[in-house]
Amino acid sequence: MEKIVKGISLTKKELLENLSACFHHPDPFASMYGVLKVFLVRGYNREQMKNDLTKYMLLLREQQKEREEDLILEVFSCLVDWCGPHAKL
């Protein structure tokens, strides 16, 4: 799936690459939260993002990458409002 917004290409591949890079950041949750926020502001479909993150979590589970899976789940909770009102995306 690809969407062009004001000359910016938004793809699932780019989303997942950006999230994967966040695993090495000193504060991976804050970094991932920022990535999701930017993609949403630029027009990435919220429902598609939920689906993409769910599939990514399952892939990480299959690869036995528990830390990374937990981080994605934590930021996913902000996307689906399973968090405090201050953290909702």
RODO-2510 file (C-alpha; in nm, 4 decimals, decimal comma):
residues 89
     n   res          X          Y          Z
     1     m     0,0000     0,0000     0,0000
     2     e     0,1352     0,3397    -0,0909
     3     k    -0,0065     0,6828    -0,0405
     4     i     0,1387     1,0065    -0,1687
     5     v     0,0766     1,3174     0,0412
     6     k     0,2304     1,6455    -0,0746
     7     g     0,5183     1,4652    -0,2436
     8     i     0,5900     1,2351     0,0504
     9     s     0,5662     0,8623    -0,0111
    10     l     0,4126     0,6758     0,2821
    11     t     0,4497     0,3005     0,2608
    12     k     0,4229     0,0110     0,5007
    13     k     0,7871    -0,0670     0,4276
    14     e     0,8941     0,2845     0,5300
    15     l     0,6822     0,2691     0,8437
    16     l     0,8352    -0,0620     0,9528
    17     e     1,1886     0,0490     0,8636
    18     n     1,1454     0,3604     1,0770
    19     l     1,0046     0,1580     1,3668
    20     s     1,2860    -0,0975     1,3407
    21     a     1,5430     0,1819     1,3629
    22     c     1,3783     0,2940     1,6878
    23     f     1,4779    -0,0307     1,8624
    24     h     1,8347     0,1068     1,8831
    25     h     1,7345     0,4501     2,0101
    26     p     1,8081     0,5390     2,3766
    27     d     1,4308     0,5861     2,4319
    28     p     1,2704     0,3474     2,1819
    29     f     0,9126     0,4103     2,2962
    30     a     0,9366     0,7879     2,2542
    31     s     1,1037     0,7420     1,9182
    32     m     0,8335     0,4997     1,7962
    33     y     0,5582     0,7248     1,9265
    34     g     0,7089     1,0085     1,7249
    35     v     0,7274     0,7964     1,4095
    36     l     0,3614     0,6954     1,4358
    37     k     0,2571     1,0532     1,5019
    38     v     0,4444     1,1816     1,1964
    39     f     0,2995     0,9120     0,9712
    40     l    -0,0543     0,9861     1,0933
    41     v    -0,0101     1,3617     1,0453
    42     r     0,1162     1,2989     0,6924
    43     g    -0,1963     1,1002     0,6092
    44     y    -0,1167     0,7361     0,6811
    45     n    -0,4445     0,5511     0,7338
    46     r    -0,5017     0,4719     1,1039
    47     e    -0,6715     0,1365     1,0369
    48     q    -0,3933     0,0341     0,7995
    49     m    -0,1396     0,1295     1,0653
    50     k    -0,3178    -0,0924     1,3200
    51     n    -0,3091    -0,3827     1,0746
    52     d     0,0567    -0,3221     0,9893
    53     l     0,1593    -0,3087     1,3550
    54     t    -0,0379    -0,6233     1,4382
    55     k     0,1347    -0,8166     1,1601
    56     y     0,4714    -0,6780     1,2676
    57     m     0,4118    -0,7895     1,6280
    58     l     0,3284    -1,1407     1,5064
    59     l     0,6460    -1,1488     1,2970
    60     l     0,8536    -1,0395     1,5952
    61     r     0,6867    -1,3082     1,8070
    62     e     0,7761    -1,5741     1,5485
    63     q     1,1354    -1,4470     1,5542
    64     q     1,1309    -1,4649     1,9359
    65     k     1,2138    -1,0944     1,9684
    66     e     1,0190    -1,0384     2,2874
    67     r     1,1667    -0,6967     2,3722
    68     e     1,0831    -0,5578     2,0286
    69     e     0,7365    -0,7122     2,0320
    70     d     0,6674    -0,5541     2,3717
    71     l     0,7783    -0,2126     2,2450
    72     i     0,5479    -0,2343     1,9438
    73     l     0,2617    -0,3445     2,1700
    74     e     0,3275    -0,0514     2,4023
    75     v     0,3095     0,2058     2,1223
    76     f     0,0161     0,0176     1,9626
    77     s    -0,1767     0,0768     2,2855
    78     c    -0,1510     0,4511     2,2238
    79     l    -0,2889     0,4061     1,8739
    80     v    -0,5970     0,2139     1,9922
    81     d    -0,6604     0,4238     2,3047
    82     w    -0,5558     0,1608     2,5597
    83     c    -0,3620     0,4324     2,7394
    84     g    -0,4136     0,7504     2,9347
    85     p    -0,5646     1,0469     2,7518
    86     h    -0,2267     1,2256     2,7409
    87     a    -0,0700     0,9453     2,5321
    88     k    -0,3403     0,8889     2,2695
    89     l    -0,2345     0,9137     1,9086
***
